[in-house]
């Protein structure tokens, strides 16, 4: 049982330890290993993983109808805390959804290519695709290298990225798109 204020103090302790020291904090987040050498995601009371291509550390729990989850993205110094008072709630799922909104727009920025044509050049090279041609690219996609997951749909005769609705996905060929953040290039998408 805890409060949002206590979770904030606990979260801050991972970056500037007041309880324990940096060595203890590192040990808390060190995943265990099995006898055969396989590494676990479970550390000392914390679960480590990857979400949206970034390392995560989390802990969830329940007691007497309360449910909670604290999901941390140490590289971004960003955390999501969810406290629920309904036994059937899913705080981990809710934390994941909030993280996808908060962290999501960074996904494409991190995936940006080194080639950065100007916004006007991208728009000049744009091609017109019909709604049925665009529909081929709709769906949920996972980058096999980074683990990032994007949901792409067709809205208003354009492709839309669910985690970053302010992005413009501009087709520059029947199978290649440039992703623009309201005037600046963020990355490229292509289909083989």
PyMOL CGO cylinders between C-alpha atoms (Angstrom):
from pymol import cmd
from pymol.cgo import CYLINDER

trace = [
    CYLINDER, 0.00, 0.00, 0.00, 1.44, 3.34, -1.03, 0.3, 1, 1, 1, 1, 1, 1,
    CYLINDER, 1.44, 3.34, -1.03, 0.66, 6.82, -2.31, 0.3, 1, 1, 1, 1, 1, 1,
    CYLINDER, 0.66, 6.82, -2.31, 1.60, 8.71, -5.44, 0.3, 1, 1, 1, 1, 1, 1,
    CYLINDER, 1.60, 8.71, -5.44, 3.89, 10.93, -3.33, 0.3, 1, 1, 1, 1, 1, 1,
    CYLINDER, 3.89, 10.93, -3.33, 5.71, 7.87, -1.95, 0.3, 1, 1, 1, 1, 1, 1,
    CYLINDER, 5.71, 7.87, -1.95, 6.09, 6.39, -5.44, 0.3, 1, 1, 1, 1, 1, 1,
    CYLINDER, 6.09, 6.39, -5.44, 7.61, 9.67, -6.61, 0.3, 1, 1, 1, 1, 1, 1,
    CYLINDER, 7.61, 9.67, -6.61, 10.18, 9.49, -3.79, 0.3, 1, 1, 1, 1, 1, 1,
    CYLINDER, 10.18, 9.49, -3.79, 10.91, 5.84, -4.62, 0.3, 1, 1, 1, 1, 1, 1,
    CYLINDER, 10.91, 5.84, -4.62, 11.31, 6.69, -8.32, 0.3, 1, 1, 1, 1, 1, 1,
    CYLINDER, 11.31, 6.69, -8.32, 13.69, 9.57, -7.54, 0.3, 1, 1, 1, 1, 1, 1,
    CYLINDER, 13.69, 9.57, -7.54, 15.78, 7.26, -5.38, 0.3, 1, 1, 1, 1, 1, 1,
    CYLINDER, 15.78, 7.26, -5.38, 16.84, 5.31, -8.50, 0.3, 1, 1, 1, 1, 1, 1,
    CYLINDER, 16.84, 5.31, -8.50, 18.52, 8.43, -9.90, 0.3, 1, 1, 1, 1, 1, 1,
    CYLINDER, 18.52, 8.43, -9.90, 19.83, 10.03, -6.69, 0.3, 1, 1, 1, 1, 1, 1,
    CYLINDER, 19.83, 10.03, -6.69, 19.88, 7.39, -3.93, 0.3, 1, 1, 1, 1, 1, 1,
    CYLINDER, 19.88, 7.39, -3.93, 18.97, 8.48, -0.42, 0.3, 1, 1, 1, 1, 1, 1,
    CYLINDER, 18.97, 8.48, -0.42, 17.97, 4.98, 0.67, 0.3, 1, 1, 1, 1, 1, 1,
    CYLINDER, 17.97, 4.98, 0.67, 20.91, 2.71, -0.11, 0.3, 1, 1, 1, 1, 1, 1,
    CYLINDER, 20.91, 2.71, -0.11, 23.63, 3.75, -2.53, 0.3, 1, 1, 1, 1, 1, 1,
    CYLINDER, 23.63, 3.75, -2.53, 24.21, 3.53, -6.28, 0.3, 1, 1, 1, 1, 1, 1,
    CYLINDER, 24.21, 3.53, -6.28, 25.69, 0.03, -5.88, 0.3, 1, 1, 1, 1, 1, 1,
    CYLINDER, 25.69, 0.03, -5.88, 22.50, -1.21, -4.18, 0.3, 1, 1, 1, 1, 1, 1,
    CYLINDER, 22.50, -1.21, -4.18, 20.33, 0.47, -6.83, 0.3, 1, 1, 1, 1, 1, 1,
    CYLINDER, 20.33, 0.47, -6.83, 22.35, -1.29, -9.57, 0.3, 1, 1, 1, 1, 1, 1,
    CYLINDER, 22.35, -1.29, -9.57, 21.98, -4.65, -7.79, 0.3, 1, 1, 1, 1, 1, 1,
    CYLINDER, 21.98, -4.65, -7.79, 18.21, -4.20, -7.45, 0.3, 1, 1, 1, 1, 1, 1,
    CYLINDER, 18.21, -4.20, -7.45, 17.97, -3.87, -11.24, 0.3, 1, 1, 1, 1, 1, 1,
    CYLINDER, 17.97, -3.87, -11.24, 20.38, -6.68, -12.14, 0.3, 1, 1, 1, 1, 1, 1,
    CYLINDER, 20.38, -6.68, -12.14, 18.42, -9.58, -13.70, 0.3, 1, 1, 1, 1, 1, 1,
    CYLINDER, 18.42, -9.58, -13.70, 19.10, -13.06, -12.36, 0.3, 1, 1, 1, 1, 1, 1,
    CYLINDER, 19.10, -13.06, -12.36, 20.60, -15.92, -14.34, 0.3, 1, 1, 1, 1, 1, 1,
    CYLINDER, 20.60, -15.92, -14.34, 19.62, -19.57, -14.46, 0.3, 1, 1, 1, 1, 1, 1,
    CYLINDER, 19.62, -19.57, -14.46, 22.16, -22.34, -13.89, 0.3, 1, 1, 1, 1, 1, 1,
    CYLINDER, 22.16, -22.34, -13.89, 22.36, -22.88, -17.65, 0.3, 1, 1, 1, 1, 1, 1,
    CYLINDER, 22.36, -22.88, -17.65, 23.36, -19.23, -18.15, 0.3, 1, 1, 1, 1, 1, 1,
    CYLINDER, 23.36, -19.23, -18.15, 20.04, -17.95, -19.52, 0.3, 1, 1, 1, 1, 1, 1,
    CYLINDER, 20.04, -17.95, -19.52, 19.24, -14.48, -18.25, 0.3, 1, 1, 1, 1, 1, 1,
    CYLINDER, 19.24, -14.48, -18.25, 15.90, -13.76, -16.58, 0.3, 1, 1, 1, 1, 1, 1,
    CYLINDER, 15.90, -13.76, -16.58, 13.89, -10.57, -16.76, 0.3, 1, 1, 1, 1, 1, 1,
    CYLINDER, 13.89, -10.57, -16.76, 13.32, -10.76, -13.01, 0.3, 1, 1, 1, 1, 1, 1,
    CYLINDER, 13.32, -10.76, -13.01, 15.78, -8.87, -10.80, 0.3, 1, 1, 1, 1, 1, 1,
    CYLINDER, 15.78, -8.87, -10.80, 15.52, -8.28, -7.02, 0.3, 1, 1, 1, 1, 1, 1,
    CYLINDER, 15.52, -8.28, -7.02, 11.80, -7.62, -6.81, 0.3, 1, 1, 1, 1, 1, 1,
    CYLINDER, 11.80, -7.62, -6.81, 11.82, -5.70, -10.10, 0.3, 1, 1, 1, 1, 1, 1,
    CYLINDER, 11.82, -5.70, -10.10, 11.16, -6.86, -13.65, 0.3, 1, 1, 1, 1, 1, 1,
    CYLINDER, 11.16, -6.86, -13.65, 13.39, -5.60, -16.45, 0.3, 1, 1, 1, 1, 1, 1,
    CYLINDER, 13.39, -5.60, -16.45, 12.51, -5.52, -20.10, 0.3, 1, 1, 1, 1, 1, 1,
    CYLINDER, 12.51, -5.52, -20.10, 12.35, -3.54, -23.32, 0.3, 1, 1, 1, 1, 1, 1,
    CYLINDER, 12.35, -3.54, -23.32, 9.41, -1.43, -24.49, 0.3, 1, 1, 1, 1, 1, 1,
    CYLINDER, 9.41, -1.43, -24.49, 9.43, 0.88, -27.49, 0.3, 1, 1, 1, 1, 1, 1,
    CYLINDER, 9.43, 0.88, -27.49, 13.10, 0.01, -27.91, 0.3, 1, 1, 1, 1, 1, 1,
    CYLINDER, 13.10, 0.01, -27.91, 14.05, 1.26, -24.45, 0.3, 1, 1, 1, 1, 1, 1,
    CYLINDER, 14.05, 1.26, -24.45, 15.04, -0.49, -21.25, 0.3, 1, 1, 1, 1, 1, 1,
    CYLINDER, 15.04, -0.49, -21.25, 12.26, -0.73, -18.66, 0.3, 1, 1, 1, 1, 1, 1,
    CYLINDER, 12.26, -0.73, -18.66, 12.20, -1.51, -14.96, 0.3, 1, 1, 1, 1, 1, 1,
    CYLINDER, 12.20, -1.51, -14.96, 8.85, -2.15, -13.32, 0.3, 1, 1, 1, 1, 1, 1,
    CYLINDER, 8.85, -2.15, -13.32, 7.09, -3.53, -10.32, 0.3, 1, 1, 1, 1, 1, 1,
    CYLINDER, 7.09, -3.53, -10.32, 3.42, -4.20, -9.89, 0.3, 1, 1, 1, 1, 1, 1,
    CYLINDER, 3.42, -4.20, -9.89, 1.38, -5.56, -7.07, 0.3, 1, 1, 1, 1, 1, 1,
    CYLINDER, 1.38, -5.56, -7.07, -2.00, -6.05, -5.47, 0.3, 1, 1, 1, 1, 1, 1,
    CYLINDER, -2.00, -6.05, -5.47, -3.49, -6.24, -2.03, 0.3, 1, 1, 1, 1, 1, 1,
    CYLINDER, -3.49, -6.24, -2.03, -7.09, -6.33, -0.77, 0.3, 1, 1, 1, 1, 1, 1,
    CYLINDER, -7.09, -6.33, -0.77, -8.62, -5.17, -4.04, 0.3, 1, 1, 1, 1, 1, 1,
    CYLINDER, -8.62, -5.17, -4.04, -5.98, -2.52, -4.81, 0.3, 1, 1, 1, 1, 1, 1,
    CYLINDER, -5.98, -2.52, -4.81, -3.75, -2.83, -7.88, 0.3, 1, 1, 1, 1, 1, 1,
    CYLINDER, -3.75, -2.83, -7.88, -0.62, -0.84, -8.77, 0.3, 1, 1, 1, 1, 1, 1,
    CYLINDER, -0.62, -0.84, -8.77, 2.21, -0.66, -11.28, 0.3, 1, 1, 1, 1, 1, 1,
    CYLINDER, 2.21, -0.66, -11.28, 5.30, 1.54, -11.57, 0.3, 1, 1, 1, 1, 1, 1,
    CYLINDER, 5.30, 1.54, -11.57, 6.90, 1.43, -15.03, 0.3, 1, 1, 1, 1, 1, 1,
    CYLINDER, 6.90, 1.43, -15.03, 10.24, 3.22, -15.41, 0.3, 1, 1, 1, 1, 1, 1,
    CYLINDER, 10.24, 3.22, -15.41, 12.22, 4.16, -18.52, 0.3, 1, 1, 1, 1, 1, 1,
    CYLINDER, 12.22, 4.16, -18.52, 15.63, 4.92, -16.94, 0.3, 1, 1, 1, 1, 1, 1,
    CYLINDER, 15.63, 4.92, -16.94, 17.24, 6.15, -20.18, 0.3, 1, 1, 1, 1, 1, 1,
    CYLINDER, 17.24, 6.15, -20.18, 14.52, 8.79, -20.53, 0.3, 1, 1, 1, 1, 1, 1,
    CYLINDER, 14.52, 8.79, -20.53, 14.20, 9.48, -16.77, 0.3, 1, 1, 1, 1, 1, 1,
    CYLINDER, 14.20, 9.48, -16.77, 10.49, 8.92, -17.30, 0.3, 1, 1, 1, 1, 1, 1,
    CYLINDER, 10.49, 8.92, -17.30, 8.12, 6.83, -15.20, 0.3, 1, 1, 1, 1, 1, 1,
    CYLINDER, 8.12, 6.83, -15.20, 4.43, 5.94, -15.21, 0.3, 1, 1, 1, 1, 1, 1,
    CYLINDER, 4.43, 5.94, -15.21, 2.67, 5.12, -11.93, 0.3, 1, 1, 1, 1, 1, 1,
    CYLINDER, 2.67, 5.12, -11.93, -0.83, 3.64, -11.92, 0.3, 1, 1, 1, 1, 1, 1,
    CYLINDER, -0.83, 3.64, -11.92, -2.84, 3.08, -8.73, 0.3, 1, 1, 1, 1, 1, 1,
    CYLINDER, -2.84, 3.08, -8.73, -6.27, 1.42, -8.95, 0.3, 1, 1, 1, 1, 1, 1,
    CYLINDER, -6.27, 1.42, -8.95, -8.88, 0.54, -6.36, 0.3, 1, 1, 1, 1, 1, 1,
    CYLINDER, -8.88, 0.54, -6.36, -10.69, -2.07, -8.42, 0.3, 1, 1, 1, 1, 1, 1,
    CYLINDER, -10.69, -2.07, -8.42, -9.62, -5.70, -8.16, 0.3, 1, 1, 1, 1, 1, 1,
    CYLINDER, -9.62, -5.70, -8.16, -10.38, -6.36, -11.84, 0.3, 1, 1, 1, 1, 1, 1,
    CYLINDER, -10.38, -6.36, -11.84, -8.27, -3.46, -13.12, 0.3, 1, 1, 1, 1, 1, 1,
    CYLINDER, -8.27, -3.46, -13.12, -5.11, -4.00, -15.15, 0.3, 1, 1, 1, 1, 1, 1,
    CYLINDER, -5.11, -4.00, -15.15, -2.60, -1.36, -13.98, 0.3, 1, 1, 1, 1, 1, 1,
    CYLINDER, -2.60, -1.36, -13.98, 0.27, -2.82, -16.02, 0.3, 1, 1, 1, 1, 1, 1,
    CYLINDER, 0.27, -2.82, -16.02, -1.78, -2.60, -19.20, 0.3, 1, 1, 1, 1, 1, 1,
    CYLINDER, -1.78, -2.60, -19.20, -2.82, 0.95, -18.33, 0.3, 1, 1, 1, 1, 1, 1,
    CYLINDER, -2.82, 0.95, -18.33, 0.80, 1.92, -17.61, 0.3, 1, 1, 1, 1, 1, 1,
    CYLINDER, 0.80, 1.92, -17.61, 1.85, 0.46, -20.97, 0.3, 1, 1, 1, 1, 1, 1,
    CYLINDER, 1.85, 0.46, -20.97, -0.84, 2.49, -22.77, 0.3, 1, 1, 1, 1, 1, 1,
    CYLINDER, -0.84, 2.49, -22.77, 0.22, 5.71, -21.05, 0.3, 1, 1, 1, 1, 1, 1,
    CYLINDER, 0.22, 5.71, -21.05, 3.88, 4.98, -21.83, 0.3, 1, 1, 1, 1, 1, 1,
    CYLINDER, 3.88, 4.98, -21.83, 3.03, 4.45, -25.50, 0.3, 1, 1, 1, 1, 1, 1,
    CYLINDER, 3.03, 4.45, -25.50, 1.50, 7.93, -25.58, 0.3, 1, 1, 1, 1, 1, 1,
    CYLINDER, 1.50, 7.93, -25.58, 4.27, 9.64, -23.61, 0.3, 1, 1, 1, 1, 1, 1,
    CYLINDER, 4.27, 9.64, -23.61, 7.24, 7.76, -25.08, 0.3, 1, 1, 1, 1, 1, 1,
    CYLINDER, 7.24, 7.76, -25.08, 5.70, 6.94, -28.47, 0.3, 1, 1, 1, 1, 1, 1,
    CYLINDER, 5.70, 6.94, -28.47, 6.60, 10.10, -30.41, 0.3, 1, 1, 1, 1, 1, 1,
    CYLINDER, 6.60, 10.10, -30.41, 10.28, 9.49, -29.60, 0.3, 1, 1, 1, 1, 1, 1,
    CYLINDER, 10.28, 9.49, -29.60, 10.13, 6.15, -31.42, 0.3, 1, 1, 1, 1, 1, 1,
    CYLINDER, 10.13, 6.15, -31.42, 10.28, 7.64, -34.89, 0.3, 1, 1, 1, 1, 1, 1,
    CYLINDER, 10.28, 7.64, -34.89, 12.78, 10.32, -33.91, 0.3, 1, 1, 1, 1, 1, 1,
    CYLINDER, 12.78, 10.32, -33.91, 15.19, 7.60, -32.70, 0.3, 1, 1, 1, 1, 1, 1,
    CYLINDER, 15.19, 7.60, -32.70, 14.66, 5.63, -35.89, 0.3, 1, 1, 1, 1, 1, 1,
    CYLINDER, 14.66, 5.63, -35.89, 15.44, 8.61, -38.10, 0.3, 1, 1, 1, 1, 1, 1,
    CYLINDER, 15.44, 8.61, -38.10, 17.88, 8.03, -40.91, 0.3, 1, 1, 1, 1, 1, 1,
    CYLINDER, 17.88, 8.03, -40.91, 21.00, 10.15, -41.34, 0.3, 1, 1, 1, 1, 1, 1,
    CYLINDER, 21.00, 10.15, -41.34, 19.65, 11.42, -44.67, 0.3, 1, 1, 1, 1, 1, 1,
    CYLINDER, 19.65, 11.42, -44.67, 17.56, 14.48, -43.89, 0.3, 1, 1, 1, 1, 1, 1,
    CYLINDER, 17.56, 14.48, -43.89, 15.91, 16.07, -46.93, 0.3, 1, 1, 1, 1, 1, 1,
    CYLINDER, 15.91, 16.07, -46.93, 13.99, 19.24, -46.30, 0.3, 1, 1, 1, 1, 1, 1,
    CYLINDER, 13.99, 19.24, -46.30, 10.26, 19.28, -45.60, 0.3, 1, 1, 1, 1, 1, 1,
    CYLINDER, 10.26, 19.28, -45.60, 9.58, 21.08, -48.89, 0.3, 1, 1, 1, 1, 1, 1,
    CYLINDER, 9.58, 21.08, -48.89, 11.63, 18.52, -50.86, 0.3, 1, 1, 1, 1, 1, 1,
    CYLINDER, 11.63, 18.52, -50.86, 9.71, 15.63, -49.27, 0.3, 1, 1, 1, 1, 1, 1,
    CYLINDER, 9.71, 15.63, -49.27, 6.35, 17.25, -50.04, 0.3, 1, 1, 1, 1, 1, 1,
    CYLINDER, 6.35, 17.25, -50.04, 7.47, 18.07, -53.61, 0.3, 1, 1, 1, 1, 1, 1,
    CYLINDER, 7.47, 18.07, -53.61, 8.40, 14.40, -54.16, 0.3, 1, 1, 1, 1, 1, 1,
    CYLINDER, 8.40, 14.40, -54.16, 5.12, 13.15, -52.66, 0.3, 1, 1, 1, 1, 1, 1,
    CYLINDER, 5.12, 13.15, -52.66, 3.02, 10.77, -54.73, 0.3, 1, 1, 1, 1, 1, 1,
    CYLINDER, 3.02, 10.77, -54.73, -0.74, 10.35, -54.57, 0.3, 1, 1, 1, 1, 1, 1,
    CYLINDER, -0.74, 10.35, -54.57, -1.96, 6.97, -53.36, 0.3, 1, 1, 1, 1, 1, 1,
    CYLINDER, -1.96, 6.97, -53.36, -5.58, 5.84, -53.35, 0.3, 1, 1, 1, 1, 1, 1,
    CYLINDER, -5.58, 5.84, -53.35, -7.28, 4.80, -50.08, 0.3, 1, 1, 1, 1, 1, 1,
    CYLINDER, -7.28, 4.80, -50.08, -7.01, 1.13, -51.15, 0.3, 1, 1, 1, 1, 1, 1,
    CYLINDER, -7.01, 1.13, -51.15, -3.29, 1.52, -51.87, 0.3, 1, 1, 1, 1, 1, 1,
    CYLINDER, -3.29, 1.52, -51.87, -2.80, 3.15, -48.44, 0.3, 1, 1, 1, 1, 1, 1,
    CYLINDER, -2.80, 3.15, -48.44, -4.85, 0.42, -46.75, 0.3, 1, 1, 1, 1, 1, 1,
    CYLINDER, -4.85, 0.42, -46.75, -2.09, -2.09, -47.62, 0.3, 1, 1, 1, 1, 1, 1,
    CYLINDER, -2.09, -2.09, -47.62, 0.12, -0.35, -45.04, 0.3, 1, 1, 1, 1, 1, 1,
    CYLINDER, 0.12, -0.35, -45.04, -2.42, -0.24, -42.22, 0.3, 1, 1, 1, 1, 1, 1,
    CYLINDER, -2.42, -0.24, -42.22, -1.83, -2.48, -39.24, 0.3, 1, 1, 1, 1, 1, 1,
    CYLINDER, -1.83, -2.48, -39.24, 0.40, -3.03, -36.25, 0.3, 1, 1, 1, 1, 1, 1,
    CYLINDER, 0.40, -3.03, -36.25, 4.12, -3.22, -36.99, 0.3, 1, 1, 1, 1, 1, 1,
    CYLINDER, 4.12, -3.22, -36.99, 7.15, -4.14, -34.89, 0.3, 1, 1, 1, 1, 1, 1,
    CYLINDER, 7.15, -4.14, -34.89, 10.69, -3.07, -35.70, 0.3, 1, 1, 1, 1, 1, 1,
    CYLINDER, 10.69, -3.07, -35.70, 12.70, -6.30, -35.30, 0.3, 1, 1, 1, 1, 1, 1,
    CYLINDER, 12.70, -6.30, -35.30, 15.86, -4.39, -34.33, 0.3, 1, 1, 1, 1, 1, 1,
    CYLINDER, 15.86, -4.39, -34.33, 14.50, -1.90, -31.78, 0.3, 1, 1, 1, 1, 1, 1,
    CYLINDER, 14.50, -1.90, -31.78, 11.32, -3.67, -30.64, 0.3, 1, 1, 1, 1, 1, 1,
    CYLINDER, 11.32, -3.67, -30.64, 9.30, -0.51, -31.33, 0.3, 1, 1, 1, 1, 1, 1,
    CYLINDER, 9.30, -0.51, -31.33, 5.63, -1.11, -32.13, 0.3, 1, 1, 1, 1, 1, 1,
    CYLINDER, 5.63, -1.11, -32.13, 3.63, 1.27, -34.31, 0.3, 1, 1, 1, 1, 1, 1,
    CYLINDER, 3.63, 1.27, -34.31, -0.04, 1.12, -35.22, 0.3, 1, 1, 1, 1, 1, 1,
    CYLINDER, -0.04, 1.12, -35.22, -0.72, 2.67, -38.62, 0.3, 1, 1, 1, 1, 1, 1,
    CYLINDER, -0.72, 2.67, -38.62, -4.19, 3.39, -39.95, 0.3, 1, 1, 1, 1, 1, 1,
    CYLINDER, -4.19, 3.39, -39.95, -5.78, 5.32, -42.81, 0.3, 1, 1, 1, 1, 1, 1,
    CYLINDER, -5.78, 5.32, -42.81, -7.55, 8.54, -41.77, 0.3, 1, 1, 1, 1, 1, 1,
    CYLINDER, -7.55, 8.54, -41.77, -8.68, 11.38, -44.04, 0.3, 1, 1, 1, 1, 1, 1,
    CYLINDER, -8.68, 11.38, -44.04, -7.00, 9.71, -47.06, 0.3, 1, 1, 1, 1, 1, 1,
    CYLINDER, -7.00, 9.71, -47.06, -3.60, 9.69, -45.26, 0.3, 1, 1, 1, 1, 1, 1,
    CYLINDER, -3.60, 9.69, -45.26, -1.64, 7.27, -43.12, 0.3, 1, 1, 1, 1, 1, 1,
    CYLINDER, -1.64, 7.27, -43.12, -1.81, 8.03, -39.40, 0.3, 1, 1, 1, 1, 1, 1,
    CYLINDER, -1.81, 8.03, -39.40, 0.49, 6.80, -36.62, 0.3, 1, 1, 1, 1, 1, 1,
    CYLINDER, 0.49, 6.80, -36.62, -1.49, 6.13, -33.42, 0.3, 1, 1, 1, 1, 1, 1,
    CYLINDER, -1.49, 6.13, -33.42, 1.28, 7.01, -30.94, 0.3, 1, 1, 1, 1, 1, 1,
    CYLINDER, 1.28, 7.01, -30.94, 2.04, 10.30, -32.68, 0.3, 1, 1, 1, 1, 1, 1,
    CYLINDER, 2.04, 10.30, -32.68, -1.04, 11.76, -34.39, 0.3, 1, 1, 1, 1, 1, 1,
    CYLINDER, -1.04, 11.76, -34.39, 0.81, 15.01, -35.16, 0.3, 1, 1, 1, 1, 1, 1,
    CYLINDER, 0.81, 15.01, -35.16, 3.07, 13.22, -37.65, 0.3, 1, 1, 1, 1, 1, 1,
    CYLINDER, 3.07, 13.22, -37.65, 2.58, 13.54, -41.39, 0.3, 1, 1, 1, 1, 1, 1,
    CYLINDER, 2.58, 13.54, -41.39, 3.28, 10.27, -43.21, 0.3, 1, 1, 1, 1, 1, 1,
    CYLINDER, 3.28, 10.27, -43.21, 4.04, 11.36, -46.78, 0.3, 1, 1, 1, 1, 1, 1,
    CYLINDER, 4.04, 11.36, -46.78, 4.25, 8.75, -49.60, 0.3, 1, 1, 1, 1, 1, 1,
    CYLINDER, 4.25, 8.75, -49.60, 7.25, 9.44, -51.85, 0.3, 1, 1, 1, 1, 1, 1,
    CYLINDER, 7.25, 9.44, -51.85, 6.83, 6.22, -53.87, 0.3, 1, 1, 1, 1, 1, 1,
    CYLINDER, 6.83, 6.22, -53.87, 4.28, 3.39, -53.85, 0.3, 1, 1, 1, 1, 1, 1,
    CYLINDER, 4.28, 3.39, -53.85, 6.30, 1.62, -51.11, 0.3, 1, 1, 1, 1, 1, 1,
    CYLINDER, 6.30, 1.62, -51.11, 8.26, 4.41, -49.38, 0.3, 1, 1, 1, 1, 1, 1,
    CYLINDER, 8.26, 4.41, -49.38, 7.14, 7.09, -46.92, 0.3, 1, 1, 1, 1, 1, 1,
    CYLINDER, 7.14, 7.09, -46.92, 8.82, 10.00, -45.20, 0.3, 1, 1, 1, 1, 1, 1,
    CYLINDER, 8.82, 10.00, -45.20, 7.65, 10.83, -41.68, 0.3, 1, 1, 1, 1, 1, 1,
    CYLINDER, 7.65, 10.83, -41.68, 7.45, 14.54, -40.88, 0.3, 1, 1, 1, 1, 1, 1,
    CYLINDER, 7.45, 14.54, -40.88, 6.79, 16.21, -37.53, 0.3, 1, 1, 1, 1, 1, 1,
    CYLINDER, 6.79, 16.21, -37.53, 4.95, 19.35, -38.53, 0.3, 1, 1, 1, 1, 1, 1,
    CYLINDER, 4.95, 19.35, -38.53, 7.68, 20.69, -40.76, 0.3, 1, 1, 1, 1, 1, 1,
    CYLINDER, 7.68, 20.69, -40.76, 10.83, 18.72, -39.89, 0.3, 1, 1, 1, 1, 1, 1,
    CYLINDER, 10.83, 18.72, -39.89, 11.92, 15.28, -41.04, 0.3, 1, 1, 1, 1, 1, 1,
    CYLINDER, 11.92, 15.28, -41.04, 11.79, 12.53, -38.43, 0.3, 1, 1, 1, 1, 1, 1,
    CYLINDER, 11.79, 12.53, -38.43, 12.42, 9.35, -40.34, 0.3, 1, 1, 1, 1, 1, 1,
    CYLINDER, 12.42, 9.35, -40.34, 11.69, 7.04, -43.22, 0.3, 1, 1, 1, 1, 1, 1,
    CYLINDER, 11.69, 7.04, -43.22, 9.46, 4.01, -43.63, 0.3, 1, 1, 1, 1, 1, 1,
    CYLINDER, 9.46, 4.01, -43.63, 9.59, 1.61, -46.53, 0.3, 1, 1, 1, 1, 1, 1,
    CYLINDER, 9.59, 1.61, -46.53, 7.88, -1.60, -47.57, 0.3, 1, 1, 1, 1, 1, 1,
    CYLINDER, 7.88, -1.60, -47.57, 9.68, -4.39, -49.42, 0.3, 1, 1, 1, 1, 1, 1,
]
cmd.load_cgo(trace, "trace")
